[in-house]
Amino acid sequence: MLNFITLWALGTGEIILIALVVLLLFGGKKIPELMRGLGKGVSQFKKGVKDVDDEINSTLDDMKGK
C-alpha cells in the first residue's frame, strides 16, 4: 500500500514539468479560461453539497418534531 501512495507523491520537479506540458498544450491564453471553468464547477459542486446537507438536516428536524 505504501508503494501505491508514494507512486502518486509529486515533487517540485514533477509539478513544474506538468505545468510546462499544460502550458505547451493549451497556450497562455486558454489557461485562464480553463481555470475559470474549473472554479465555477467547484463552486457549483459545493453549492450542491450544501443544498443536499440542508435538505437532510431539515428532514431530520421534521422527524424530531413529530
PDBQT receptor file of N, H, CA, C and O in Angstrom, charges set to zero:
ATOM      1  N   MET A   1       0.829  -1.195   0.000  1.00  0.00    +0.000 N 
ATOM      2  CA  MET A   1       0.000   0.000   0.000  1.00  0.00    +0.000 C 
ATOM      3  C   MET A   1       0.871   1.255   0.000  1.00  0.00    +0.000 C 
ATOM      4  O   MET A   1       0.538   2.250  -0.643  1.00  0.00    +0.000 OA
ATOM      5  N   LEU A   2       1.972   1.200   0.716  1.00  0.00    +0.000 N 
ATOM      6  H   LEU A   2       2.243   0.392   1.239  1.00  0.00    +0.000 HD
ATOM      7  CA  LEU A   2       2.866   2.349   0.793  1.00  0.00    +0.000 C 
ATOM      8  C   LEU A   2       3.457   2.674  -0.574  1.00  0.00    +0.000 C 
ATOM      9  O   LEU A   2       3.623   3.845  -0.913  1.00  0.00    +0.000 OA
ATOM     10  N   ASN A   3       3.775   1.652  -1.357  1.00  0.00    +0.000 N 
ATOM     11  H   ASN A   3       3.640   0.700  -1.081  1.00  0.00    +0.000 HD
ATOM     12  CA  ASN A   3       4.314   1.879  -2.696  1.00  0.00    +0.000 C 
ATOM     13  C   ASN A   3       3.297   2.574  -3.586  1.00  0.00    +0.000 C 
ATOM     14  O   ASN A   3       3.671   3.416  -4.403  1.00  0.00    +0.000 OA
ATOM     15  N   PHE A   4       2.023   2.242  -3.446  1.00  0.00    +0.000 N 
ATOM     16  H   PHE A   4       1.720   1.558  -2.782  1.00  0.00    +0.000 HD
ATOM     17  CA  PHE A   4       0.979   2.879  -4.238  1.00  0.00    +0.000 C 
ATOM     18  C   PHE A   4       0.868   4.361  -3.880  1.00  0.00    +0.000 C 
ATOM     19  O   PHE A   4       0.694   5.204  -4.759  1.00  0.00    +0.000 OA
ATOM     20  N   ILE A   5       0.970   4.674  -2.592  1.00  0.00    +0.000 N 
ATOM     21  H   ILE A   5       1.112   3.989  -1.877  1.00  0.00    +0.000 HD
ATOM     22  CA  ILE A   5       0.871   6.071  -2.146  1.00  0.00    +0.000 C 
ATOM     23  C   ILE A   5       2.074   6.869  -2.639  1.00  0.00    +0.000 C 
ATOM     24  O   ILE A   5       1.912   7.993  -3.114  1.00  0.00    +0.000 OA
ATOM     25  N   THR A   6       3.262   6.314  -2.535  1.00  0.00    +0.000 N 
ATOM     26  H   THR A   6       3.393   5.400  -2.149  1.00  0.00    +0.000 HD
ATOM     27  CA  THR A   6       4.452   7.044  -2.954  1.00  0.00    +0.000 C 
ATOM     28  C   THR A   6       4.515   7.181  -4.464  1.00  0.00    +0.000 C 
ATOM     29  O   THR A   6       5.209   8.060  -4.974  1.00  0.00    +0.000 OA
ATOM     30  N   LEU A   7       3.807   6.333  -5.182  1.00  0.00    +0.000 N 
ATOM     31  H   LEU A   7       3.244   5.618  -4.767  1.00  0.00    +0.000 HD
ATOM     32  CA  LEU A   7       3.761   6.443  -6.635  1.00  0.00    +0.000 C 
ATOM     33  C   LEU A   7       3.125   7.767  -7.042  1.00  0.00    +0.000 C 
ATOM     34  O   LEU A   7       3.526   8.358  -8.045  1.00  0.00    +0.000 OA
ATOM     35  N   TRP A   8       2.147   8.240  -6.289  1.00  0.00    +0.000 N 
ATOM     36  H   TRP A   8       1.821   7.760  -5.475  1.00  0.00    +0.000 HD
ATOM     37  CA  TRP A   8       1.424   9.467  -6.636  1.00  0.00    +0.000 C 
ATOM     38  C   TRP A   8       1.969  10.697  -5.924  1.00  0.00    +0.000 C 
ATOM     39  O   TRP A   8       1.438  11.791  -6.113  1.00  0.00    +0.000 OA
ATOM     40  N   ALA A   9       3.001  10.553  -5.121  1.00  0.00    +0.000 N 
ATOM     41  H   ALA A   9       3.432   9.663  -4.968  1.00  0.00    +0.000 HD
ATOM     42  CA  ALA A   9       3.599  11.700  -4.439  1.00  0.00    +0.000 C 
ATOM     43  C   ALA A   9       4.408  12.501  -5.460  1.00  0.00    +0.000 C 
ATOM     44  O   ALA A   9       5.361  11.986  -6.045  1.00  0.00    +0.000 OA
ATOM     45  N   LEU A  10       4.030  13.752  -5.669  1.00  0.00    +0.000 N 
ATOM     46  H   LEU A  10       3.257  14.171  -5.193  1.00  0.00    +0.000 HD
ATOM     47  CA  LEU A  10       4.687  14.596  -6.658  1.00  0.00    +0.000 C 
ATOM     48  C   LEU A  10       5.662  15.550  -5.972  1.00  0.00    +0.000 C 
ATOM     49  O   LEU A  10       5.345  16.166  -4.955  1.00  0.00    +0.000 OA
ATOM     50  N   GLY A  11       6.832  15.654  -6.544  1.00  0.00    +0.000 N 
ATOM     51  H   GLY A  11       7.090  15.154  -7.370  1.00  0.00    +0.000 HD
ATOM     52  CA  GLY A  11       7.818  16.605  -6.057  1.00  0.00    +0.000 C 
ATOM     53  C   GLY A  11       7.750  17.888  -6.867  1.00  0.00    +0.000 C 
ATOM     54  O   GLY A  11       6.913  18.030  -7.758  1.00  0.00    +0.000 OA
ATOM     55  N   THR A  12       8.627  18.808  -6.553  1.00  0.00    +0.000 N 
ATOM     56  H   THR A  12       9.307  18.692  -5.829  1.00  0.00    +0.000 HD
ATOM     57  CA  THR A  12       8.651  20.104  -7.227  1.00  0.00    +0.000 C 
ATOM     58  C   THR A  12       8.961  19.954  -8.709  1.00  0.00    +0.000 C 
ATOM     59  O   THR A  12       8.338  20.615  -9.541  1.00  0.00    +0.000 OA
ATOM     60  N   GLY A  13       9.903  19.104  -9.045  1.00  0.00    +0.000 N 
ATOM     61  H   GLY A  13      10.408  18.568  -8.370  1.00  0.00    +0.000 HD
ATOM     62  CA  GLY A  13      10.273  18.906 -10.448  1.00  0.00    +0.000 C 
ATOM     63  C   GLY A  13       9.124  18.370 -11.284  1.00  0.00    +0.000 C 
ATOM     64  O   GLY A  13       8.904  18.811 -12.412  1.00  0.00    +0.000 OA
ATOM     65  N   GLU A  14       8.389  17.409 -10.718  1.00  0.00    +0.000 N 
ATOM     66  H   GLU A  14       8.568  17.050  -9.802  1.00  0.00    +0.000 HD
ATOM     67  CA  GLU A  14       7.263  16.837 -11.451  1.00  0.00    +0.000 C 
ATOM     68  C   GLU A  14       6.150  17.864 -11.661  1.00  0.00    +0.000 C 
ATOM     69  O   GLU A  14       5.532  17.910 -12.724  1.00  0.00    +0.000 OA
ATOM     70  N   ILE A  15       5.901  18.678 -10.649  1.00  0.00    +0.000 N 
ATOM     71  H   ILE A  15       6.403  18.641  -9.785  1.00  0.00    +0.000 HD
ATOM     72  CA  ILE A  15       4.850  19.695 -10.769  1.00  0.00    +0.000 C 
ATOM     73  C   ILE A  15       5.229  20.729 -11.826  1.00  0.00    +0.000 C 
ATOM     74  O   ILE A  15       4.379  21.153 -12.609  1.00  0.00    +0.000 OA
ATOM     75  N   ILE A  16       6.492  21.136 -11.855  1.00  0.00    +0.000 N 
ATOM     76  H   ILE A  16       7.183  20.791 -11.220  1.00  0.00    +0.000 HD
ATOM     77  CA  ILE A  16       6.952  22.093 -12.871  1.00  0.00    +0.000 C 
ATOM     78  C   ILE A  16       6.833  21.486 -14.257  1.00  0.00    +0.000 C 
ATOM     79  O   ILE A  16       6.420  22.166 -15.197  1.00  0.00    +0.000 OA
ATOM     80  N   LEU A  17       7.187  20.219 -14.397  1.00  0.00    +0.000 N 
ATOM     81  H   LEU A  17       7.522  19.667 -13.633  1.00  0.00    +0.000 HD
ATOM     82  CA  LEU A  17       7.072  19.546 -15.697  1.00  0.00    +0.000 C 
ATOM     83  C   LEU A  17       5.618  19.473 -16.156  1.00  0.00    +0.000 C 
ATOM     84  O   LEU A  17       5.324  19.715 -17.327  1.00  0.00    +0.000 OA
ATOM     85  N   ILE A  18       4.718  19.145 -15.251  1.00  0.00    +0.000 N 
ATOM     86  H   ILE A  18       4.957  18.948 -14.300  1.00  0.00    +0.000 HD
ATOM     87  CA  ILE A  18       3.293  19.087 -15.594  1.00  0.00    +0.000 C 
ATOM     88  C   ILE A  18       2.802  20.471 -16.005  1.00  0.00    +0.000 C 
ATOM     89  O   ILE A  18       2.054  20.590 -16.975  1.00  0.00    +0.000 OA
ATOM     90  N   ALA A  19       3.206  21.519 -15.286  1.00  0.00    +0.000 N 
ATOM     91  H   ALA A  19       3.813  21.422 -14.498  1.00  0.00    +0.000 HD
ATOM     92  CA  ALA A  19       2.787  22.883 -15.617  1.00  0.00    +0.000 C 
ATOM     93  C   ALA A  19       3.290  23.288 -16.999  1.00  0.00    +0.000 C 
ATOM     94  O   ALA A  19       2.564  23.931 -17.757  1.00  0.00    +0.000 OA
ATOM     95  N   LEU A  20       4.520  22.919 -17.332  1.00  0.00    +0.000 N 
ATOM     96  H   LEU A  20       5.110  22.396 -16.716  1.00  0.00    +0.000 HD
ATOM     97  CA  LEU A  20       5.061  23.243 -18.655  1.00  0.00    +0.000 C 
ATOM     98  C   LEU A  20       4.319  22.507 -19.763  1.00  0.00    +0.000 C 
ATOM     99  O   LEU A  20       4.054  23.080 -20.819  1.00  0.00    +0.000 OA
ATOM    100  N   VAL A  21       3.985  21.253 -19.531  1.00  0.00    +0.000 N 
ATOM    101  H   VAL A  21       4.201  20.788 -18.673  1.00  0.00    +0.000 HD
ATOM    102  CA  VAL A  21       3.240  20.484 -20.534  1.00  0.00    +0.000 C 
ATOM    103  C   VAL A  21       1.864  21.094 -20.743  1.00  0.00    +0.000 C 
ATOM    104  O   VAL A  21       1.413  21.222 -21.881  1.00  0.00    +0.000 OA
ATOM    105  N   VAL A  22       1.191  21.471 -19.664  1.00  0.00    +0.000 N 
ATOM    106  H   VAL A  22       1.557  21.366 -18.740  1.00  0.00    +0.000 HD
ATOM    107  CA  VAL A  22      -0.126  22.106 -19.779  1.00  0.00    +0.000 C 
ATOM    108  C   VAL A  22      -0.006  23.427 -20.527  1.00  0.00    +0.000 C 
ATOM    109  O   VAL A  22      -0.851  23.741 -21.366  1.00  0.00    +0.000 OA
ATOM    110  N   LEU A  23       1.022  24.197 -20.237  1.00  0.00    +0.000 N 
ATOM    111  H   LEU A  23       1.708  23.942 -19.556  1.00  0.00    +0.000 HD
ATOM    112  CA  LEU A  23       1.238  25.468 -20.927  1.00  0.00    +0.000 C 
ATOM    113  C   LEU A  23       1.475  25.255 -22.418  1.00  0.00    +0.000 C 
ATOM    114  O   LEU A  23       0.961  26.009 -23.245  1.00  0.00    +0.000 OA
ATOM    115  N   LEU A  24       2.250  24.236 -22.761  1.00  0.00    +0.000 N 
ATOM    116  H   LEU A  24       2.668  23.624 -22.089  1.00  0.00    +0.000 HD
ATOM    117  CA  LEU A  24       2.504  23.945 -24.172  1.00  0.00    +0.000 C 
ATOM    118  C   LEU A  24       1.249  23.446 -24.888  1.00  0.00    +0.000 C 
ATOM    119  O   LEU A  24       1.010  23.801 -26.042  1.00  0.00    +0.000 OA
ATOM    120  N   LEU A  25       0.453  22.630 -24.209  1.00  0.00    +0.000 N 
ATOM    121  H   LEU A  25       0.648  22.341 -23.272  1.00  0.00    +0.000 HD
ATOM    122  CA  LEU A  25      -0.742  22.073 -24.846  1.00  0.00    +0.000 C 
ATOM    123  C   LEU A  25      -1.834  23.119 -25.058  1.00  0.00    +0.000 C 
ATOM    124  O   LEU A  25      -2.443  23.177 -26.125  1.00  0.00    +0.000 OA
ATOM    125  N   PHE A  26      -2.076  23.937 -24.050  1.00  0.00    +0.000 N 
ATOM    126  H   PHE A  26      -1.580  23.890 -23.182  1.00  0.00    +0.000 HD
ATOM    127  CA  PHE A  26      -3.224  24.840 -24.109  1.00  0.00    +0.000 C 
ATOM    128  C   PHE A  26      -2.853  26.279 -24.443  1.00  0.00    +0.000 C 
ATOM    129  O   PHE A  26      -3.711  27.042 -24.886  1.00  0.00    +0.000 OA
ATOM    130  N   GLY A  27      -1.628  26.660 -24.247  1.00  0.00    +0.000 N 
ATOM    131  H   GLY A  27      -0.931  26.041 -23.887  1.00  0.00    +0.000 HD
ATOM    132  CA  GLY A  27      -1.235  28.040 -24.518  1.00  0.00    +0.000 C 
ATOM    133  C   GLY A  27      -1.595  28.953 -23.366  1.00  0.00    +0.000 C 
ATOM    134  O   GLY A  27      -2.426  28.609 -22.524  1.00  0.00    +0.000 OA
ATOM    135  N   GLY A  28      -0.973  30.109 -23.329  1.00  0.00    +0.000 N 
ATOM    136  H   GLY A  28      -0.298  30.388 -24.013  1.00  0.00    +0.000 HD
ATOM    137  CA  GLY A  28      -1.160  31.049 -22.231  1.00  0.00    +0.000 C 
ATOM    138  C   GLY A  28      -2.539  31.680 -22.190  1.00  0.00    +0.000 C 
ATOM    139  O   GLY A  28      -3.008  32.055 -21.116  1.00  0.00    +0.000 OA
ATOM    140  N   LYS A  29      -3.198  31.806 -23.333  1.00  0.00    +0.000 N 
ATOM    141  H   LYS A  29      -2.817  31.501 -24.206  1.00  0.00    +0.000 HD
ATOM    142  CA  LYS A  29      -4.496  32.479 -23.360  1.00  0.00    +0.000 C 
ATOM    143  C   LYS A  29      -5.632  31.559 -22.934  1.00  0.00    +0.000 C 
ATOM    144  O   LYS A  29      -6.656  32.038 -22.448  1.00  0.00    +0.000 OA
ATOM    145  N   LYS A  30      -5.476  30.264 -23.104  1.00  0.00    +0.000 N 
ATOM    146  H   LYS A  30      -4.644  29.875 -23.500  1.00  0.00    +0.000 HD
ATOM    147  CA  LYS A  30      -6.537  29.317 -22.785  1.00  0.00    +0.000 C 
ATOM    148  C   LYS A  30      -6.568  28.929 -21.313  1.00  0.00    +0.000 C 
ATOM    149  O   LYS A  30      -7.618  28.542 -20.801  1.00  0.00    +0.000 OA
ATOM    150  N   ILE A  31      -5.440  29.025 -20.628  1.00  0.00    +0.000 N 
ATOM    151  H   ILE A  31      -4.587  29.339 -21.044  1.00  0.00    +0.000 HD
ATOM    152  CA  ILE A  31      -5.356  28.567 -19.241  1.00  0.00    +0.000 C 
ATOM    153  C   ILE A  31      -6.288  29.350 -18.308  1.00  0.00    +0.000 C 
ATOM    154  O   ILE A  31      -6.952  28.721 -17.484  1.00  0.00    +0.000 OA
ATOM    155  N   PRO A  32      -6.378  30.694 -18.388  1.00  0.00    +0.000 N 
ATOM    156  CA  PRO A  32      -7.325  31.390 -17.511  1.00  0.00    +0.000 C 
ATOM    157  C   PRO A  32      -8.777  30.948 -17.738  1.00  0.00    +0.000 C 
ATOM    158  O   PRO A  32      -9.554  30.856 -16.788  1.00  0.00    +0.000 OA
ATOM    159  N   GLU A  33      -9.138  30.676 -18.990  1.00  0.00    +0.000 N 
ATOM    160  H   GLU A  33      -8.507  30.751 -19.762  1.00  0.00    +0.000 HD
ATOM    161  CA  GLU A  33     -10.494  30.200 -19.265  1.00  0.00    +0.000 C 
ATOM    162  C   GLU A  33     -10.722  28.829 -18.637  1.00  0.00    +0.000 C 
ATOM    163  O   GLU A  33     -11.790  28.568 -18.083  1.00  0.00    +0.000 OA
ATOM    164  N   LEU A  34      -9.734  27.963 -18.722  1.00  0.00    +0.000 N 
ATOM    165  H   LEU A  34      -8.867  28.175 -19.172  1.00  0.00    +0.000 HD
ATOM    166  CA  LEU A  34      -9.851  26.639 -18.119  1.00  0.00    +0.000 C 
ATOM    167  C   LEU A  34      -9.981  26.735 -16.604  1.00  0.00    +0.000 C 
ATOM    168  O   LEU A  34     -10.800  26.036 -16.005  1.00  0.00    +0.000 OA
ATOM    169  N   MET A  35      -9.186  27.589 -15.985  1.00  0.00    +0.000 N 
ATOM    170  H   MET A  35      -8.521  28.156 -16.471  1.00  0.00    +0.000 HD
ATOM    171  CA  MET A  35      -9.241  27.742 -14.533  1.00  0.00    +0.000 C 
ATOM    172  C   MET A  35     -10.566  28.371 -14.094  1.00  0.00    +0.000 C 
ATOM    173  O   MET A  35     -11.116  28.006 -13.055  1.00  0.00    +0.000 OA
ATOM    174  N   ARG A  36     -11.072  29.315 -14.887  1.00  0.00    +0.000 N 
ATOM    175  H   ARG A  36     -10.625  29.612 -15.731  1.00  0.00    +0.000 HD
ATOM    176  CA  ARG A  36     -12.354  29.935 -14.571  1.00  0.00    +0.000 C 
ATOM    177  C   ARG A  36     -13.462  28.889 -14.612  1.00  0.00    +0.000 C 
ATOM    178  O   ARG A  36     -14.317  28.849 -13.727  1.00  0.00    +0.000 OA
ATOM    179  N   GLY A  37     -13.448  28.055 -15.624  1.00  0.00    +0.000 N 
ATOM    180  H   GLY A  37     -12.753  28.087 -16.343  1.00  0.00    +0.000 HD
ATOM    181  CA  GLY A  37     -14.438  26.983 -15.724  1.00  0.00    +0.000 C 
ATOM    182  C   GLY A  37     -14.312  25.988 -14.587  1.00  0.00    +0.000 C 
ATOM    183  O   GLY A  37     -15.317  25.510 -14.060  1.00  0.00    +0.000 OA
ATOM    184  N   LEU A  38     -13.083  25.676 -14.207  1.00  0.00    +0.000 N 
ATOM    185  H   LEU A  38     -12.267  26.064 -14.635  1.00  0.00    +0.000 HD
ATOM    186  CA  LEU A  38     -12.857  24.763 -13.086  1.00  0.00    +0.000 C 
ATOM    187  C   LEU A  38     -13.380  25.376 -11.788  1.00  0.00    +0.000 C 
ATOM    188  O   LEU A  38     -13.986  24.680 -10.973  1.00  0.00    +0.000 OA
ATOM    189  N   GLY A  39     -13.152  26.662 -11.596  1.00  0.00    +0.000 N 
ATOM    190  H   GLY A  39     -12.660  27.227 -12.259  1.00  0.00    +0.000 HD
ATOM    191  CA  GLY A  39     -13.646  27.343 -10.405  1.00  0.00    +0.000 C 
ATOM    192  C   GLY A  39     -15.158  27.355 -10.332  1.00  0.00    +0.000 C 
ATOM    193  O   GLY A  39     -15.735  27.154  -9.263  1.00  0.00    +0.000 OA
ATOM    194  N   LYS A  40     -15.807  27.590 -11.473  1.00  0.00    +0.000 N 
ATOM    195  H   LYS A  40     -15.338  27.753 -12.342  1.00  0.00    +0.000 HD
ATOM    196  CA  LYS A  40     -17.272  27.562 -11.496  1.00  0.00    +0.000 C 
ATOM    197  C   LYS A  40     -17.789  26.168 -11.185  1.00  0.00    +0.000 C 
ATOM    198  O   LYS A  40     -18.783  26.012 -10.477  1.00  0.00    +0.000 OA
ATOM    199  N   GLY A  41     -17.119  25.161 -11.711  1.00  0.00    +0.000 N 
ATOM    200  H   GLY A  41     -16.311  25.287 -12.287  1.00  0.00    +0.000 HD
ATOM    201  CA  GLY A  41     -17.527  23.785 -11.434  1.00  0.00    +0.000 C 
ATOM    202  C   GLY A  41     -17.398  23.432  -9.963  1.00  0.00    +0.000 C 
ATOM    203  O   GLY A  41     -18.271  22.774  -9.398  1.00  0.00    +0.000 OA
ATOM    204  N   VAL A  42     -16.318  23.867  -9.349  1.00  0.00    +0.000 N 
ATOM    205  H   VAL A  42     -15.609  24.402  -9.809  1.00  0.00    +0.000 HD
ATOM    206  CA  VAL A  42     -16.106  23.598  -7.924  1.00  0.00    +0.000 C 
ATOM    207  C   VAL A  42     -17.156  24.316  -7.090  1.00  0.00    +0.000 C 
ATOM    208  O   VAL A  42     -17.685  23.748  -6.134  1.00  0.00    +0.000 OA
ATOM    209  N   SER A  43     -17.461  25.565  -7.445  1.00  0.00    +0.000 N 
ATOM    210  H   SER A  43     -17.031  26.026  -8.221  1.00  0.00    +0.000 HD
ATOM    211  CA  SER A  43     -18.458  26.311  -6.670  1.00  0.00    +0.000 C 
ATOM    212  C   SER A  43     -19.846  25.695  -6.833  1.00  0.00    +0.000 C 
ATOM    213  O   SER A  43     -20.611  25.661  -5.870  1.00  0.00    +0.000 OA
ATOM    214  N   GLN A  44     -20.188  25.211  -8.020  1.00  0.00    +0.000 N 
ATOM    215  H   GLN A  44     -19.566  25.239  -8.803  1.00  0.00    +0.000 HD
ATOM    216  CA  GLN A  44     -21.472  24.542  -8.214  1.00  0.00    +0.000 C 
ATOM    217  C   GLN A  44     -21.537  23.241  -7.414  1.00  0.00    +0.000 C 
ATOM    218  O   GLN A  44     -22.578  22.909  -6.846  1.00  0.00    +0.000 OA
ATOM    219  N   PHE A  45     -20.431  22.510  -7.370  1.00  0.00    +0.000 N 
ATOM    220  H   PHE A  45     -19.585  22.780  -7.831  1.00  0.00    +0.000 HD
ATOM    221  CA  PHE A  45     -20.381  21.277  -6.584  1.00  0.00    +0.000 C 
ATOM    222  C   PHE A  45     -20.582  21.574  -5.103  1.00  0.00    +0.000 C 
ATOM    223  O   PHE A  45     -21.340  20.877  -4.428  1.00  0.00    +0.000 OA
ATOM    224  N   LYS A  46     -19.908  22.608  -4.591  1.00  0.00    +0.000 N 
ATOM    225  H   LYS A  46     -19.293  23.174  -5.139  1.00  0.00    +0.000 HD
ATOM    226  CA  LYS A  46     -20.058  22.969  -3.186  1.00  0.00    +0.000 C 
ATOM    227  C   LYS A  46     -21.493  23.399  -2.882  1.00  0.00    +0.000 C 
ATOM    228  O   LYS A  46     -22.035  23.072  -1.826  1.00  0.00    +0.000 OA
ATOM    229  N   LYS A  47     -22.102  24.135  -3.814  1.00  0.00    +0.000 N 
ATOM    230  H   LYS A  47     -21.661  24.401  -4.672  1.00  0.00    +0.000 HD
ATOM    231  CA  LYS A  47     -23.490  24.563  -3.636  1.00  0.00    +0.000 C 
ATOM    232  C   LYS A  47     -24.419  23.355  -3.595  1.00  0.00    +0.000 C 
ATOM    233  O   LYS A  47     -25.342  23.305  -2.781  1.00  0.00    +0.000 OA
ATOM    234  N   GLY A  48     -24.178  22.387  -4.467  1.00  0.00    +0.000 N 
ATOM    235  H   GLY A  48     -23.428  22.427  -5.128  1.00  0.00    +0.000 HD
ATOM    236  CA  GLY A  48     -24.991  21.174  -4.473  1.00  0.00    +0.000 C 
ATOM    237  C   GLY A  48     -24.844  20.379  -3.191  1.00  0.00    +0.000 C 
ATOM    238  O   GLY A  48     -25.833  19.869  -2.666  1.00  0.00    +0.000 OA
ATOM    239  N   VAL A  49     -23.642  20.265  -2.682  1.00  0.00    +0.000 N 
ATOM    240  H   VAL A  49     -22.839  20.679  -3.108  1.00  0.00    +0.000 HD
ATOM    241  CA  VAL A  49     -23.408  19.549  -1.428  1.00  0.00    +0.000 C 
ATOM    242  C   VAL A  49     -24.113  20.270  -0.285  1.00  0.00    +0.000 C 
ATOM    243  O   VAL A  49     -24.706  19.630   0.583  1.00  0.00    +0.000 OA
ATOM    244  N   LYS A  50     -24.050  21.603  -0.283  1.00  0.00    +0.000 N 
ATOM    245  H   LYS A  50     -23.568  22.123  -0.988  1.00  0.00    +0.000 HD
ATOM    246  CA  LYS A  50     -24.708  22.377   0.776  1.00  0.00    +0.000 C 
ATOM    247  C   LYS A  50     -26.222  22.202   0.700  1.00  0.00    +0.000 C 
ATOM    248  O   LYS A  50     -26.879  22.062   1.732  1.00  0.00    +0.000 OA
ATOM    249  N   ASP A  51     -26.787  22.209  -0.517  1.00  0.00    +0.000 N 
ATOM    250  H   ASP A  51     -26.253  22.323  -1.355  1.00  0.00    +0.000 HD
ATOM    251  CA  ASP A  51     -28.220  22.027  -0.675  1.00  0.00    +0.000 C 
ATOM    252  C   ASP A  51     -28.670  20.656  -0.162  1.00  0.00    +0.000 C 
ATOM    253  O   ASP A  51     -29.698  20.548   0.506  1.00  0.00    +0.000 OA
ATOM    254  N   VAL A  52     -27.903  19.618  -0.474  1.00  0.00    +0.000 N 
ATOM    255  H   VAL A  52     -27.067  19.706  -1.016  1.00  0.00    +0.000 HD
ATOM    256  CA  VAL A  52     -28.245  18.277  -0.006  1.00  0.00    +0.000 C 
ATOM    257  C   VAL A  52     -28.137  18.209   1.507  1.00  0.00    +0.000 C 
ATOM    258  O   VAL A  52     -28.989  17.610   2.162  1.00  0.00    +0.000 OA
ATOM    259  N   ASP A  53     -27.099  18.818   2.069  1.00  0.00    +0.000 N 
ATOM    260  H   ASP A  53     -26.407  19.305   1.537  1.00  0.00    +0.000 HD
ATOM    261  CA  ASP A  53     -26.923  18.826   3.516  1.00  0.00    +0.000 C 
ATOM    262  C   ASP A  53     -28.082  19.560   4.195  1.00  0.00    +0.000 C 
ATOM    263  O   ASP A  53     -28.598  19.101   5.213  1.00  0.00    +0.000 OA
ATOM    264  N   ASP A  54     -28.486  20.692   3.634  1.00  0.00    +0.000 N 
ATOM    265  H   ASP A  54     -28.066  21.066   2.807  1.00  0.00    +0.000 HD
ATOM    266  CA  ASP A  54     -29.618  21.438   4.191  1.00  0.00    +0.000 C 
ATOM    267  C   ASP A  54     -30.903  20.617   4.124  1.00  0.00    +0.000 C 
ATOM    268  O   ASP A  54     -31.694  20.623   5.067  1.00  0.00    +0.000 OA
ATOM    269  N   GLU A  55     -31.111  19.915   3.016  1.00  0.00    +0.000 N 
ATOM    270  H   GLU A  55     -30.468  19.911   2.250  1.00  0.00    +0.000 HD
ATOM    271  CA  GLU A  55     -32.307  19.084   2.866  1.00  0.00    +0.000 C 
ATOM    272  C   GLU A  55     -32.318  17.951   3.887  1.00  0.00    +0.000 C 
ATOM    273  O   GLU A  55     -33.355  17.662   4.485  1.00  0.00    +0.000 OA
ATOM    274  N   ILE A  56     -31.182  17.317   4.086  1.00  0.00    +0.000 N 
ATOM    275  H   ILE A  56     -30.340  17.552   3.600  1.00  0.00    +0.000 HD
ATOM    276  CA  ILE A  56     -31.094  16.235   5.074  1.00  0.00    +0.000 C 
ATOM    277  C   ILE A  56     -31.354  16.776   6.472  1.00  0.00    +0.000 C 
ATOM    278  O   ILE A  56     -32.093  16.170   7.248  1.00  0.00    +0.000 OA
ATOM    279  N   ASN A  57     -30.748  17.913   6.796  1.00  0.00    +0.000 N 
ATOM    280  H   ASN A  57     -30.147  18.405   6.166  1.00  0.00    +0.000 HD
ATOM    281  CA  ASN A  57     -30.949  18.494   8.127  1.00  0.00    +0.000 C 
ATOM    282  C   ASN A  57     -32.394  18.901   8.350  1.00  0.00    +0.000 C 
ATOM    283  O   ASN A  57     -32.920  18.714   9.447  1.00  0.00    +0.000 OA
ATOM    284  N   SER A  58     -33.050  19.454   7.335  1.00  0.00    +0.000 N 
ATOM    285  H   SER A  58     -32.622  19.606   6.444  1.00  0.00    +0.000 HD
ATOM    286  CA  SER A  58     -34.454  19.850   7.508  1.00  0.00    +0.000 C 
ATOM    287  C   SER A  58     -35.341  18.624   7.668  1.00  0.00    +0.000 C 
ATOM    288  O   SER A  58     -36.308  18.663   8.428  1.00  0.00    +0.000 OA
ATOM    289  N   THR A  59     -35.032  17.537   6.969  1.00  0.00    +0.000 N 
ATOM    290  H   THR A  59     -34.246  17.506   6.352  1.00  0.00    +0.000 HD
ATOM    291  CA  THR A  59     -35.803  16.306   7.117  1.00  0.00    +0.000 C 
ATOM    292  C   THR A  59     -35.617  15.723   8.509  1.00  0.00    +0.000 C 
ATOM    293  O   THR A  59     -36.581  15.267   9.126  1.00  0.00    +0.000 OA
ATOM    294  N   LEU A  60     -34.387  15.733   9.008  1.00  0.00    +0.000 N 
ATOM    295  H   LEU A  60     -33.604  16.103   8.508  1.00  0.00    +0.000 HD
ATOM    296  CA  LEU A  60     -34.129  15.232  10.352  1.00  0.00    +0.000 C 
ATOM    297  C   LEU A  60     -34.836  16.092  11.397  1.00  0.00    +0.000 C 
ATOM    298  O   LEU A  60     -35.368  15.570  12.377  1.00  0.00    +0.000 OA
ATOM    299  N   ASP A  61     -34.842  17.415  11.187  1.00  0.00    +0.000 N 
ATOM    300  H   ASP A  61     -34.410  17.838  10.391  1.00  0.00    +0.000 HD
ATOM    301  CA  ASP A  61     -35.533  18.304  12.133  1.00  0.00    +0.000 C 
ATOM    302  C   ASP A  61     -37.027  18.031  12.115  1.00  0.00    +0.000 C 
ATOM    303  O   ASP A  61     -37.664  18.057  13.168  1.00  0.00    +0.000 OA
ATOM    304  N   ASP A  62     -37.603  17.769  10.949  1.00  0.00    +0.000 N 
ATOM    305  H   ASP A  62     -37.085  17.748  10.093  1.00  0.00    +0.000 HD
ATOM    306  CA  ASP A  62     -39.030  17.455  10.843  1.00  0.00    +0.000 C 
ATOM    307  C   ASP A  62     -39.340  16.147  11.555  1.00  0.00    +0.000 C 
ATOM    308  O   ASP A  62     -40.374  16.024  12.212  1.00  0.00    +0.000 OA
ATOM    309  N   MET A  63     -38.449  15.170  11.426  1.00  0.00    +0.000 N 
ATOM    310  H   MET A  63     -37.609  15.269  10.893  1.00  0.00    +0.000 HD
ATOM    311  CA  MET A  63     -38.679  13.868  12.072  1.00  0.00    +0.000 C 
ATOM    312  C   MET A  63     -38.569  13.995  13.585  1.00  0.00    +0.000 C 
ATOM    313  O   MET A  63     -39.290  13.308  14.309  1.00  0.00    +0.000 OA
ATOM    314  N   LYS A  64     -37.690  14.852  14.076  1.00  0.00    +0.000 N 
ATOM    315  H   LYS A  64     -37.105  15.410  13.488  1.00  0.00    +0.000 HD
ATOM    316  CA  LYS A  64     -37.548  15.049  15.527  1.00  0.00    +0.000 C 
ATOM    317  C   LYS A  64     -38.763  15.749  16.096  1.00  0.00    +0.000 C 
ATOM    318  O   LYS A  64     -39.134  15.512  17.246  1.00  0.00    +0.000 OA
ATOM    319  N   GLY A  65     -39.391  16.610  15.307  1.00  0.00    +0.000 N 
ATOM    320  H   GLY A  65     -39.090  16.802  14.373  1.00  0.00    +0.000 HD
ATOM    321  CA  GLY A  65     -40.548  17.376  15.763  1.00  0.00    +0.000 C 
ATOM    322  C   GLY A  65     -41.791  16.536  15.907  1.00  0.00    +0.000 C 
ATOM    323  O   GLY A  65     -42.702  16.915  16.645  1.00  0.00    +0.000 OA
ATOM    324  N   LYS A  66     -41.861  15.407  15.227  1.00  0.00    +0.000 N 
ATOM    325  H   LYS A  66     -41.122  15.099  14.628  1.00  0.00    +0.000 HD
ATOM    326  CA  LYS A  66     -43.074  14.576  15.276  1.00  0.00    +0.000 C 
ATOM    327  C   LYS A  66     -43.126  13.695  16.475  1.00  0.00    +0.000 C 
ATOM    328  O   LYS A  66     -44.086  12.944  16.647  1.00  0.00    +0.000 OA
TER     329      LYS A  66
